[in-house]
Amino acid sequence: MAISYELRITDRVQTNKAVLADGEEAVDYIEAVVCVLTATDTDSGHTARTDPWVSLSDPATVDRADFVEFADMDAMPGKIKDQLETWGNDAELRQQLANQIDAQKTASVEKLSPWANV
């Protein structure tokens, strides 16, 4: 079984007011982003996916120098992208998707009975 994984980081973000490590307030601190991780068994074509809100760094651990104001963003900050890619590469998460694919291979299949056309 050869499984490939694809991570899609969506533009759906959850923001809130937050206090940064230096005590300053950030008005639109990005708390979480919806990400879609899809696993595909390239041999069978079976797929499994998950699309949760992925939490980001606790604002109390973020320095003002590392913070980009939401209104000033024209691209995803590298720190956020790195965190989301780390989530998408998590071995346990990927194994859960692989297990879902394995379960699909042995799952019951609904069919019409042979007598349905009689």
SEVO-49485 format. One record per residue: residue number from 1; residue in three letters; chain; x, y negated, z of N, C-alpha, C in turn. Coordinates in nm, 3 decimals, decimal comma. Layout:
// SEVO-49485
[site NUM ALA A [X Y Z] [X Y Z] [X Y Z]]
...
This chain:
// SEVO-49485
[site 1 MET A [0,086 0,117 0,000] [0,000 0,000 0,000] [0,090 -0,123 0,000]]
[site 2 ALA A [0,075 -0,205 -0,102] [0,150 -0,330 -0,112] [0,053 -0,445 -0,089]]
[site 3 ILE A [0,076 -0,520 0,018] [-0,013 -0,629 0,051] [0,058 -0,762 0,026]]
[site 4 SER A [-0,013 -0,851 -0,042] [0,039 -0,986 -0,059] [-0,049 -1,080 0,024]]
[site 5 TYR A [0,011 -1,188 0,069] [-0,059 -1,284 0,155] [-0,053 -1,421 0,090]]
[site 6 GLU A [-0,165 -1,493 0,101] [-0,171 -1,629 0,049] [-0,229 -1,719 0,157]]
[site 7 LEU A [-0,158 -1,826 0,189] [-0,204 -1,924 0,286] [-0,251 -2,048 0,212]]
[site 8 ARG A [-0,374 -2,089 0,239] [-0,427 -2,213 0,183] [-0,461 -2,306 0,299]]
[site 9 ILE A [-0,392 -2,418 0,303] [-0,416 -2,518 0,407] [-0,521 -2,614 0,350]]
[site 10 THR A [-0,636 -2,623 0,416] [-0,744 -2,706 0,364] [-0,724 -2,851 0,406]]
[site 11 ASP A [-0,813 -2,937 0,358] [-0,810 -3,077 0,397] [-0,906 -3,107 0,512]]
[site 12 ARG A [-0,960 -3,003 0,574] [-1,050 -3,018 0,688] [-0,967 -3,030 0,816]]
[site 13 VAL A [-0,973 -3,146 0,878] [-0,896 -3,171 1,000] [-0,989 -3,213 1,113]]
[site 14 GLN A [-0,947 -3,182 1,233] [-1,020 -3,222 1,353] [-0,931 -3,321 1,427]]
[site 15 THR A [-0,983 -3,442 1,452] [-0,904 -3,543 1,520] [-0,972 -3,587 1,649]]
[site 16 ASN A [-0,891 -3,649 1,735] [-0,942 -3,700 1,861] [-0,842 -3,802 1,914]]
[site 17 LYS A [-0,887 -3,886 2,007] [-0,793 -3,973 2,076] [-0,705 -3,885 2,164]]
[site 18 ALA A [-0,578 -3,922 2,172] [-0,485 -3,842 2,251] [-0,376 -3,931 2,307]]
[site 19 VAL A [-0,317 -3,886 2,416] [-0,205 -3,956 2,476] [-0,078 -3,879 2,440]]
[site 20 LEU A [0,017 -3,950 2,378] [0,143 -3,888 2,336] [0,239 -3,876 2,454]]
[site 21 ALA A [0,351 -3,812 2,429] [0,450 -3,785 2,534] [0,498 -3,912 2,604]]
[site 22 ASP A [0,504 -4,023 2,532] [0,553 -4,148 2,591] [0,442 -4,227 2,661]]
[site 23 GLY A [0,320 -4,170 2,667] [0,209 -4,237 2,733] [0,125 -4,325 2,641]]
[site 24 GLU A [0,168 -4,344 2,517] [0,092 -4,426 2,423] [-0,026 -4,345 2,368]]
[site 25 GLU A [-0,132 -4,417 2,335] [-0,251 -4,351 2,281] [-0,244 -4,344 2,129]]
[site 26 ALA A [-0,284 -4,232 2,076] [-0,300 -4,213 1,932] [-0,450 -4,203 1,906]]
[site 27 VAL A [-0,501 -4,285 1,817] [-0,645 -4,290 1,793] [-0,697 -4,166 1,722]]
[site 28 ASP A [-0,632 -4,125 1,614] [-0,675 -4,009 1,536] [-0,566 -3,903 1,534]]
[site 29 TYR A [-0,544 -3,840 1,648] [-0,445 -3,733 1,657] [-0,506 -3,607 1,596]]
[site 30 ILE A [-0,436 -3,546 1,502] [-0,487 -3,423 1,439] [-0,465 -3,308 1,536]]
[site 31 GLU A [-0,576 -3,254 1,584] [-0,572 -3,142 1,679] [-0,567 -3,006 1,610]]
[site 32 ALA A [-0,636 -2,996 1,497] [-0,647 -2,867 1,429] [-0,677 -2,887 1,282]]
[site 33 VAL A [-0,645 -2,785 1,205] [-0,668 -2,784 1,060] [-0,725 -2,647 1,024]]
[site 34 VAL A [-0,821 -2,644 0,933] [-0,873 -2,515 0,886] [-0,775 -2,460 0,783]]
[site 35 CYS A [-0,733 -2,335 0,806] [-0,645 -2,266 0,714] [-0,710 -2,134 0,673]]
[site 36 VAL A [-0,688 -2,095 0,549] [-0,739 -1,969 0,499] [-0,620 -1,880 0,467]]
[site 37 LEU A [-0,613 -1,767 0,535] [-0,509 -1,668 0,506] [-0,578 -1,547 0,444]]
[site 38 THR A [-0,538 -1,515 0,321] [-0,598 -1,404 0,248] [-0,492 -1,296 0,226]]
[site 39 ALA A [-0,530 -1,174 0,257] [-0,444 -1,058 0,232] [-0,508 -0,978 0,119]]
[site 40 THR A [-0,427 -0,936 0,022] [-0,477 -0,857 -0,090] [-0,390 -0,734 -0,108]]
[site 41 ASP A [-0,454 -0,618 -0,111] [-0,383 -0,494 -0,142] [-0,373 -0,490 -0,294]]
[site 42 THR A [-0,253 -0,509 -0,345] [-0,235 -0,518 -0,490] [-0,262 -0,385 -0,560]]
[site 43 ASP A [-0,261 -0,274 -0,486] [-0,291 -0,143 -0,547] [-0,440 -0,120 -0,561]]
[site 44 SER A [-0,517 -0,149 -0,455] [-0,660 -0,119 -0,455] [-0,748 -0,240 -0,487]]
[site 45 GLY A [-0,694 -0,361 -0,470] [-0,773 -0,481 -0,491] [-0,855 -0,523 -0,370]]
[site 46 HIS A [-0,851 -0,447 -0,263] [-0,924 -0,485 -0,142] [-0,862 -0,612 -0,083]]
[site 47 THR A [-0,948 -0,696 -0,024] [-0,900 -0,818 0,038] [-0,960 -0,835 0,178]]
[site 48 ALA A [-0,890 -0,912 0,258] [-0,939 -0,953 0,390] [-0,891 -1,096 0,409]]
[site 49 ARG A [-0,972 -1,174 0,482] [-0,930 -1,313 0,503] [-0,979 -1,362 0,637]]
[site 50 THR A [-0,913 -1,466 0,681] [-0,952 -1,536 0,802] [-0,941 -1,685 0,774]]
[site 51 ASP A [-1,031 -1,764 0,833] [-1,030 -1,908 0,805] [-1,063 -1,990 0,930]]
[site 52 PRO A [-0,982 -1,977 1,033] [-1,010 -2,048 1,158] [-0,956 -2,191 1,160]]
[site 53 TRP A [-0,997 -2,262 1,265] [-0,932 -2,389 1,299] [-0,800 -2,350 1,364]]
[site 54 VAL A [-0,691 -2,395 1,310] [-0,558 -2,365 1,364] [-0,513 -2,485 1,447]]
[site 55 SER A [-0,493 -2,462 1,576] [-0,453 -2,570 1,667] [-0,309 -2,612 1,642]]
[site 56 LEU A [-0,284 -2,740 1,661] [-0,150 -2,795 1,643] [-0,090 -2,827 1,779]]
[site 57 SER A [0,026 -2,891 1,778] [0,099 -2,924 1,901] [0,014 -3,002 1,999]]
[site 58 ASP A [0,034 -2,972 2,126] [-0,025 -3,051 2,234] [0,030 -3,193 2,220]]
[site 59 PRO A [-0,057 -3,294 2,215] [-0,007 -3,431 2,196] [0,092 -3,474 2,304]]
[site 60 ALA A [0,082 -3,416 2,422] [0,175 -3,452 2,530] [0,318 -3,408 2,501]]
[site 61 THR A [0,336 -3,329 2,394] [0,471 -3,285 2,355] [0,523 -3,359 2,233]]
[site 62 VAL A [0,444 -3,454 2,182] [0,479 -3,525 2,059] [0,526 -3,667 2,092]]
[site 63 ASP A [0,646 -3,699 2,048] [0,699 -3,834 2,067] [0,642 -3,928 1,962]]
[site 64 ARG A [0,629 -4,054 1,996] [0,577 -4,155 1,903] [0,659 -4,157 1,774]]
[site 65 ALA A [0,789 -4,137 1,783] [0,876 -4,140 1,664] [0,840 -4,028 1,566]]
[site 66 ASP A [0,782 -3,918 1,616] [0,744 -3,805 1,531] [0,599 -3,811 1,487]]
[site 67 PHE A [0,529 -3,915 1,529] [0,386 -3,926 1,501] [0,362 -4,018 1,382]]
[site 68 VAL A [0,274 -3,974 1,292] [0,234 -4,055 1,178] [0,087 -4,090 1,197]]
[site 69 GLU A [0,056 -4,218 1,190] [-0,083 -4,261 1,204] [-0,168 -4,197 1,094]]
[site 70 PHE A [-0,284 -4,148 1,132] [-0,375 -4,081 1,039] [-0,403 -4,169 0,916]]
[site 71 ALA A [-0,434 -4,295 0,939] [-0,467 -4,387 0,829] [-0,348 -4,412 0,736]]
[site 72 ASP A [-0,227 -4,387 0,783] [-0,107 -4,411 0,703] [-0,060 -4,288 0,625]]
[site 73 MET A [-0,124 -4,174 0,645] [-0,080 -4,051 0,579] [-0,118 -4,053 0,432]]
[site 74 ASP A [-0,021 -4,022 0,347] [-0,052 -4,001 0,206] [-0,016 -3,858 0,165]]
[site 75 ALA A [0,037 -3,783 0,261] [0,068 -3,642 0,243] [0,071 -3,578 0,382]]
[site 76 MET A [0,064 -3,447 0,384] [0,069 -3,377 0,511] [0,209 -3,391 0,572]]
[site 77 PRO A [0,216 -3,435 0,697] [0,347 -3,444 0,762] [0,415 -3,307 0,769]]
[site 78 GLY A [0,546 -3,307 0,750] [0,623 -3,183 0,752] [0,605 -3,103 0,879]]
[site 79 LYS A [0,596 -3,172 0,993] [0,581 -3,102 1,121] [0,451 -3,022 1,124]]
[site 80 ILE A [0,344 -3,081 1,072] [0,215 -3,011 1,068] [0,223 -2,893 0,971]]
[site 81 LYS A [0,278 -2,916 0,854] [0,291 -2,809 0,755] [0,372 -2,692 0,811]]
[site 82 ASP A [0,481 -2,722 0,879] [0,564 -2,616 0,938] [0,485 -2,534 1,039]]
[site 83 GLN A [0,406 -2,601 1,124] [0,327 -2,530 1,224] [0,223 -2,438 1,159]]
[site 84 LEU A [0,158 -2,488 1,054] [0,055 -2,409 0,986] [0,116 -2,292 0,910]]
[site 85 GLU A [0,231 -2,313 0,850] [0,299 -2,202 0,781] [0,347 -2,096 0,880]]
[site 86 THR A [0,391 -2,140 0,998] [0,431 -2,045 1,102] [0,311 -1,960 1,142]]
[site 87 TRP A [0,194 -2,024 1,157] [0,071 -1,949 1,189] [0,043 -1,847 1,079]]
[site 88 GLY A [0,053 -1,887 0,952] [0,024 -1,799 0,840] [0,122 -1,684 0,825]]
[site 89 ASN A [0,241 -1,697 0,884] [0,342 -1,592 0,876] [0,346 -1,504 1,000]]
[site 90 ASP A [0,253 -1,526 1,093] [0,250 -1,449 1,218] [0,229 -1,300 1,188]]
[site 91 ALA A [0,320 -1,217 1,233] [0,316 -1,074 1,204] [0,190 -1,007 1,259]]
[site 92 GLU A [0,147 -1,046 1,377] [0,028 -0,985 1,437] [-0,097 -1,019 1,356]]
[site 93 LEU A [-0,110 -1,144 1,315] [-0,223 -1,186 1,233] [-0,225 -1,112 1,101]]
[site 94 ARG A [-0,110 -1,101 1,038] [-0,102 -1,030 0,910] [-0,136 -0,883 0,927]]
[site 95 GLN A [-0,095 -0,824 1,039] [-0,127 -0,684 1,064] [-0,278 -0,665 1,083]]
[site 96 GLN A [-0,343 -0,761 1,148] [-0,489 -0,753 1,164] [-0,559 -0,752 1,028]]
[site 97 LEU A [-0,512 -0,834 0,936] [-0,571 -0,836 0,802] [-0,543 -0,705 0,729]]
[site 98 ALA A [-0,423 -0,652 0,744] [-0,389 -0,524 0,682] [-0,478 -0,413 0,738]]
[site 99 ASN A [-0,505 -0,417 0,868] [-0,593 -0,318 0,929] [-0,735 -0,328 0,874]]
[site 100 GLN A [-0,781 -0,451 0,849] [-0,913 -0,469 0,790] [-0,920 -0,409 0,650]]
[site 101 ILE A [-0,812 -0,424 0,575] [-0,807 -0,365 0,441] [-0,811 -0,213 0,451]]
[site 102 ASP A [-0,734 -0,155 0,543] [-0,737 -0,010 0,563] [-0,878 0,038 0,597]]
[site 103 ALA A [-0,948 -0,037 0,681] [-1,084 0,001 0,720] [-1,178 -0,004 0,600]]
[site 104 GLN A [-1,157 -0,097 0,510] [-1,241 -0,106 0,390] [-1,228 0,018 0,304]]
[site 105 LYS A [-1,109 0,074 0,301] [-1,083 0,190 0,215] [-1,158 0,314 0,259]]
[site 106 THR A [-1,193 0,321 0,387] [-1,263 0,439 0,438] [-1,406 0,407 0,480]]
[site 107 ALA A [-1,452 0,286 0,452] [-1,586 0,245 0,491] [-1,692 0,315 0,405]]
[site 108 SER A [-1,808 0,333 0,463] [-1,921 0,388 0,388] [-1,956 0,295 0,273]]
[site 109 VAL A [-2,006 0,353 0,166] [-2,042 0,277 0,048] [-2,190 0,298 0,020]]
[site 110 GLU A [-2,263 0,190 -0,005] [-2,405 0,201 -0,038] [-2,419 0,228 -0,187]]
[site 111 LYS A [-2,502 0,327 -0,219] [-2,527 0,362 -0,359] [-2,676 0,392 -0,375]]
[site 112 LEU A [-2,724 0,389 -0,498] [-2,859 0,436 -0,527] [-2,857 0,587 -0,532]]
[site 113 SER A [-2,961 0,647 -0,481] [-2,968 0,793 -0,482] [-2,986 0,845 -0,625]]
[site 114 PRO A [-2,946 0,970 -0,649] [-2,962 1,027 -0,782] [-3,108 1,035 -0,824]]
[site 115 TRP A [-3,198 1,043 -0,727] [-3,339 1,056 -0,759] [-3,408 0,920 -0,781]]
[site 116 ALA A [-3,334 0,813 -0,766] [-3,392 0,681 -0,781] [-3,439 0,656 -0,925]]
[site 117 ASN A [-3,377 0,719 -1,019] [-3,412 0,698 -1,161] [-3,509 0,803 -1,214]]
[site 118 VAL A [-3,556 0,892 -1,128] [-3,644 1,001 -1,172] [-3,786 0,955 -1,183]]
